């Protein structure tokens, strides 16, 4: 029998996804991660505050924090010291770890590269919005391919 906890938000509302609890848990994982320095932790917390101020959905904030945890584990240096070669190496690791057997883009590789671009743009140029500031030089060659529809369906 499936037992699922529900959190009550207000008198007649039930929180099925428990985003607040999951965001807090992910923040705790980030704080306890030995590879994440105080400087990187401060940057990630500032970024989360920005996402909250910009009224991004809690699901979006959760996804960004989870991906930033993964990316921080893959980085050899603190976020503020990241170079173009570090980004290239992280993108290579993402593709090696999360692509399908043929090496094509998956939803996971797409999400990781997209969030890497957004976070790095904010860190270097002060805005998440490409239309306002463009991309930093370090990311000019980071390509994101869209996932093809036929990858989502098994024809067997």
DONUKE-632252 format. One line per 3 residues: number of its first residue (from 0); their letters; for each residue x, y, z of C-alpha. Coordinates in steps of 0.2 Angstrom, whole numbers. Last residue first. Layout:
BEGIN
NUM = A = X Y Z | ...
This chain:
BEGIN
155 = XXX = 48 -6 -151 | 45 12 -156 | 51 19 -140
152 = XXX = 45 37 -139 | 55 51 -130 | 70 50 -142
149 = XXX = 58 52 -157 | 54 70 -151 | 72 76 -152
146 = XXX = 80 84 -138 | 85 102 -142 | 104 105 -143
143 = XXX = 113 116 -131 | 130 123 -137 | 143 130 -126
140 = XXX = 155 140 -138 | 152 157 -132 | 151 152 -114
137 = XXX = 168 159 -107 | 165 175 -116 | 150 179 -105
134 = XXX = 133 178 -114 | 121 192 -118 | 117 206 -105
131 = XXX = 99 211 -106 | 92 198 -119 | 101 184 -110
128 = XXX = 92 187 -94 | 100 179 -78 | 108 196 -74
125 = XXX = 124 201 -65 | 136 199 -79 | 148 186 -72
122 = XXX = 138 177 -59 | 121 179 -68 | 128 173 -84
119 = XXX = 136 158 -75 | 120 154 -67 | 110 155 -84
116 = XXX = 123 145 -94 | 125 131 -81 | 106 130 -80
113 = XXX = 105 127 -98 | 119 115 -99 | 112 105 -84
110 = XXX = 94 105 -92 | 100 100 -109 | 111 86 -102
107 = XXX = 96 79 -92 | 84 81 -106 | 95 71 -117
104 = XXX = 107 77 -130 | 114 63 -141 | 130 53 -137
101 = XXX = 123 37 -145 | 121 28 -129 | 111 42 -121
98 = XXX = 119 57 -114 | 120 59 -95 | 138 55 -89
95 = XXX = 149 59 -104 | 138 74 -109 | 139 81 -91
92 = XXX = 158 77 -90 | 161 86 -107 | 151 101 -101
89 = XXX = 161 102 -85 | 178 101 -95 | 172 115 -106
86 = XXX = 167 126 -91 | 184 123 -83 | 193 127 -99
83 = XXX = 183 144 -100 | 188 148 -82 | 180 146 -65
80 = XXX = 188 156 -51 | 172 163 -44 | 164 146 -44
77 = XXX = 177 138 -33 | 188 125 -42 | 188 107 -49
74 = XXX = 170 108 -54 | 160 92 -55 | 153 93 -37
71 = XXX = 148 111 -40 | 139 105 -56 | 129 92 -46
68 = XXX = 124 105 -33 | 120 118 -46 | 108 105 -54
65 = XXX = 99 102 -38 | 98 121 -34 | 92 125 -52
62 = XXX = 78 111 -51 | 72 117 -34 | 71 135 -39
59 = XXX = 61 130 -55 | 49 119 -44 | 47 134 -32
56 = XXX = 41 144 -47 | 52 160 -50 | 45 175 -42
53 = XXX = 60 186 -47 | 64 189 -28 | 64 170 -25
50 = XXX = 76 167 -40 | 87 181 -33 | 87 173 -16
47 = XXX = 92 157 -24 | 107 166 -33 | 113 174 -17
44 = XXX = 112 156 -9 | 122 149 -23 | 135 163 -22
41 = XXX = 137 161 -3 | 140 142 -5 | 153 145 -19
38 = XXX = 162 157 -7 | 161 146 8 | 168 131 -2
35 = XXX = 158 117 -10 | 168 101 -12 | 163 95 6
32 = XXX = 145 96 2 | 136 99 19 | 129 117 14
29 = XXX = 123 110 -3 | 115 95 5 | 106 107 17
26 = XXX = 101 118 3 | 94 102 -6 | 84 98 10
23 = XXX = 77 116 12 | 71 115 -7 | 63 98 -4
20 = XXX = 54 104 12 | 48 120 3 | 43 110 -13
17 = XXX = 32 98 -4 | 25 90 -20 | 8 86 -14
14 = XXX = 5 102 -4 | -14 101 2 | -25 116 2
11 = XXX = -41 117 12 | -36 127 28 | -19 132 22
8 = XXX = -3 124 17 | -7 106 23 | 8 95 20
5 = XXX = 4 78 13 | 13 62 17 | 11 47 5
2 = XXX = 8 29 10 | 7 17 -5 | 0 0 0
